[in-house]
């Protein structure tokens, strides 16, 4: 069992509807040492890929992206879920469906922060069916940016988003892949 799987077993909570609650260390209250280890793991995997940008979606992916960017020494950019008044200029836009919130929303990113000159590492806290990641991939396609890899903290392997992305030839690294979650709160992980 790796460091993240151990933490999920210790402090994660299984909720009805295939929800894994990790808010005490990953996406509400943040364990900086754990996030640093996640960033280091992604750096070790992708350091030879010529990464020029780390890209995620607000809000839960930002902390992971920051710690990853620290190792790569490159800018971190994030797609916004709501168009605010201070977003100006030309924008990349893609529609995303949130499994957790059960709704569609547009993500946006200023064109000045991502170009065809970039090689991007996409990162996020969770990967389930892959809708958020598909939105980020769409933005990279619009920009003409190369995707150097995808780093995911927790993948819900039983929802097949990672399987689909890997089938498309993308290099996806998930630190913890959950194979199943039981009504009794049990969690099983895929061996990697």
KAWO-V380167 format. One record per residue. N is the residue number from 1. PSI is psi as a letter, one per 20 degrees, with the letter a starting at -180 (NA if undefined). BURIAL is + if it has 24 or more other ideal C-beta (glycine too) atoms within 12 Angstrom, else -. D_FIRST is the distance of its C-alpha to the first C-alpha in Angstrom with 1 decimal. Layout:
# KAWO-V380167
n;psi;burial;d_first
N;PSI;BURIAL;D_FIRST
N;PSI;BURIAL;D_FIRST
This chain:
# KAWO-V380167
n;psi;burial;d_first
1;p;-;0.0
2;r;-;3.8
3;h;-;6.8
4;h;+;8.2
5;g;+;5.9
6;g;-;6.3
7;h;+;9.8
8;g;+;10.5
9;g;+;9.9
10;g;-;12.0
11;i;-;14.6
12;q;+;14.8
13;p;-;17.5
14;p;+;18.2
15;q;-;21.9
16;q;-;24.5
17;k;-;24.9
18;k;-;21.3
19;p;+;20.9
20;o;+;17.6
21;o;+;19.0
22;k;+;17.2
23;i;-;20.5
24;i;-;19.8
25;i;+;17.7
26;h;+;18.0
27;k;+;21.3
28;f;-;23.8
29;p;-;23.0
30;p;+;21.2
31;o;+;18.9
32;h;-;20.3
33;g;-;17.9
34;g;+;15.0
35;h;+;17.3
36;g;-;18.3
37;h;+;14.8
38;g;+;14.8
39;g;+;18.3
40;h;+;17.6
41;g;+;14.9
42;h;+;17.6
43;g;+;20.2
44;h;-;18.7
45;g;+;18.3
46;j;+;21.8
47;h;-;23.9
48;j;-;26.2
49;j;+;27.2
50;k;-;30.1
51;p;+;28.6
52;i;+;31.5
53;q;+;30.2
54;p;+;27.1
55;p;+;27.8
56;a;+;26.4
57;q;+;28.0
58;q;+;28.9
59;h;+;27.6
60;h;+;23.9
61;i;+;23.2
62;g;+;25.5
63;g;+;23.3
64;g;+;20.6
65;g;+;23.5
66;g;+;25.1
67;h;+;22.3
68;g;+;21.9
69;h;+;25.7
70;g;-;25.8
71;h;+;24.1
72;h;+;26.2
73;l;-;29.3
74;r;+;30.5
75;q;+;31.7
76;p;+;29.6
77;q;+;31.4
78;q;+;30.6
79;p;+;32.4
80;q;+;34.1
81;i;+;34.1
82;p;-;37.7
83;o;-;40.6
84;r;-;42.0
85;h;-;45.5
86;j;-;44.3
87;o;-;42.9
88;r;-;45.7
89;a;-;46.5
90;q;-;45.1
91;q;-;41.7
92;q;+;39.2
93;q;+;38.5
94;q;+;36.2
95;p;-;35.7
96;q;+;32.3
97;p;-;31.4
98;o;-;29.0
99;g;-;27.0
100;g;+;26.3
101;i;-;30.0
102;k;-;31.5
103;r;-;34.0
104;q;-;35.0
105;q;+;35.7
106;p;+;36.8
107;q;+;34.8
108;q;+;36.9
109;p;+;36.7
110;p;+;39.7
111;h;-;40.7
112;i;-;41.3
113;i;+;37.5
114;p;+;36.5
115;r;+;38.6
116;i;-;38.8
117;i;-;38.3
118;q;+;34.7
119;o;+;31.4
120;p;+;28.9
121;o;+;25.2
122;p;+;24.4
123;q;+;21.7
124;r;+;20.9
125;g;+;18.6
126;q;+;18.4
127;o;+;19.4
128;e;+;20.7
129;i;+;23.9
130;j;+;24.4
131;g;+;27.7
132;g;+;27.1
133;h;+;25.8
134;h;+;28.8
135;g;+;31.0
136;h;+;29.7
137;h;+;30.2
138;g;+;33.7
139;g;+;34.5
140;g;+;33.4
141;g;-;35.7
142;h;-;38.5
143;i;+;38.2
144;j;-;38.0
145;q;+;34.9
146;p;+;32.5
147;o;+;28.8
148;i;+;26.8
149;r;+;23.4
150;p;+;21.4
151;p;+;18.4
152;p;+;16.7
153;g;+;14.2
154;p;+;13.6
155;p;+;15.0
156;n;+;16.2
157;h;+;16.1
158;i;-;18.5
159;i;+;21.1
160;j;-;21.4
161;g;+;22.2
162;g;+;19.8
163;g;-;21.0
164;g;-;24.6
165;g;+;24.1
166;h;-;22.6
167;h;-;25.6
168;j;-;27.9
169;j;-;26.8
170;q;+;24.8
171;o;+;21.9
172;p;+;19.1
173;o;+;15.8
174;p;+;13.4
175;g;+;10.4
176;p;+;9.0
177;o;+;11.0
178;p;+;11.8
179;h;+;13.6
180;q;-;15.3
181;p;+;16.2
182;q;-;18.4
183;h;-;21.6
184;j;-;20.3
185;j;-;17.6
186;q;-;14.7
187;p;+;12.1
188;q;-;10.5
189;q;+;8.5
190;p;-;9.8
191;p;-;8.5
192;NA;-;9.6
